[in-house]
């Protein structure tokens, strides 16, 4: 079994835990309503739906290795299954750390995210922040990390703080380091650079 299959197995394993919890919450809610001597009103039904929605796993962690040997660890505050996509887990406060074979690292954080186990993709939704060990810091509206290849791509316009100044670009793609090449960053679609000379 390869590293990608191991990551998929972890996600499926979490889904197997979360889904029974959801079912247990629904059954508990039905028992509570059955014991009530009054007719269930609209407020009681809303409370039942809220209980069912809150079934989730706290502090989950997924890990794996990319094809190029980078170690990927994804953690979050909470995780819950997507009702319409059985292979996808929705997470809150998602964090990703990728350690490359050459010693460089990338850390990505976002308040919302999702992990598609079948596609081996982690999506950071909304405002996402990315920091590299080489001194780059950037914010953008969404990121996609391919957990199989280690390729990280932004969804839209981003602002970058670099060791030599500030950049803006429509898109940036990170290619993880391998035996033949070091980590690469490709800025495209309207790149602008404000160079800041280094003080001695």
N, C-alpha and C positions, 0 to 999 in steps of 0.2 A: 504493500500500500504506500503510495507516494505522499509527500507533504501536503499537496493540494487536496488529496482525498482525505487526509487526516483533518484538515480544516473543515471540509464539508461535513465530516462525521461529527465534529464538535458542534457545529451549528445545528445539525439534525438532532443531536443529543439534547441540546438546550430546548429545541422545539418540543421534543418528547416530554420534557419536564414542564414547560410552560403550558402546553395545551391541556394536560390533565388538571393542572391547577385552575385553569379557566372553567373546565367542566365542573370541578368541585365547588367553585364559587357559585356557579349557576344552580347546582343542586341545593347548596346551603340556602341560597336565596329563596328557592321554591319552598323549602321546608319552613322558612320563617314566615312566608306569606300564607302557607297552609294553616299555620297555628294561629294566625290572627283571627279574632272574632268578628272583625269588621271587614267590609268589602275593601279590597286593595284600591286605593285611590291613585291619582296621577303622581303624587309625590312619592308614594311607596314604590311605584314602578320605576321612577327615575333613580331612586336610591339603589334598586336592584340592578339596573343597568350600570350604574357607577361602580358597584362592587365587582361586577363581572369584568368591567374594563380594567380594573386595577390589578388583575392577576398578572404578575410579572416576576422576573428573577432579578434580585439585587446584586450589584457588583459582578457581572459576568466578565469573563476574560477568554478571548480566542487567540490562538497562536499558530504559527505555521512558518514554512520556509519557502521562499520564491525559487524559481528555476535557476536563478543566478546565485543562490545561497544566502540571500538577505533574510534575516530573522524578522518576522512581523508579529507584533503583539498588539491586539485591539482590546481595549477595556472600556467600560461604560458604567454609569451609575445604575441604570436599569435596562432590561431587555424584555421584549414581548413579541409574540409572533404576529406577522401580518395576516389578517383574516382572509385576504384575497389572494395572497401569494404564499403558499405553504413553504417555499424554500427561502423565504426572506424573514429576517429578524429586524425589528425596529428597535433602536436604542436611543437613550437620552444621555447627553454629555459624553459623546463618543471621543475616544482618544486613540491615536495610532502612533506607534513608534516602530521605525524600520532601521535596523542596524545592518549596514553593508559590510561586505567582506573586507573592504579597504579601511574600515574603522569609522567612516562617515555615518551620520545619522540624520533622519528626518522625523520630526514630530508634528502631528496634525491634530487639531482639536476643533470641535464644533458642538453646539448645543443639541443638535439632532442629527441622526444618521441612520443608515440601514446597511445590512450585510446580506448580500445575495449569495447564498451558499453554492447554488448550482453554477452561477456565472463566475464565482470567485471574485466578486467585486464589492468593495466598500464605498458607499456614497456618503459624503459629508454634505448635509443639507443646510441651506441658509449660510450665514456668515461663518467662514472657516478660517482658521489661522494656521500657518505653516512656518516652522522654524527649522533651519538646517544647522548642522554643526560647523559649517563653513562661514556662518555669520549672516545668512540671509533670513529676513523675517518678512512675511507677506500675509495679506488678508484678501480674501476673494469671496464671491458669492457661490460657494459650492466647489467640491473637489471629488474626483473619482480616483480610487486607488485599485489597480489590478493586483490582486493578491497572488496571482500565479506568476506574473512577469515582473512585478515590482514597479510598473509604470504608473506614475501619478500625473493626472491632467486636471487643469482647472476648468471650471464651467463658464467663467466669464471674466470681465475686467478685473484686474488686480493691481494693488499697490505694493511695491517691494522696497524694503530698506536693506541696502547692501553695504558691505564694508567701504565701498568707494562712492556711495551716494544714494540717490533714490531713483527708482524706475517705475513706470507704469506700462502695462501691456494688456493686450486683449486676451492673451492666453499664454500659459507656460506649461511645459512638459518636462517632467523629471525622469531621467533614465537611470536606474540603479547601477552601481558599479559591478563589474564582472572581472574575470581574470585578465581580459584584454584591455578594458577601458575603465576609466574612473567615472565617478558620478557626473552626469551631464545635465545641464539646464538649458532648455531651448525656449527663448522668448519670441513670440510672434504677434502679428496683428496690431500694428500701431505702437511700436515700442518707443518710449521716450525716456531719456536719461538726464538726470540733474546730477552732474559730477560734483563731488565735494572733495577738494584737495585735502590730503592728510597733513595734519600739523606735525612738525618734527618734535 
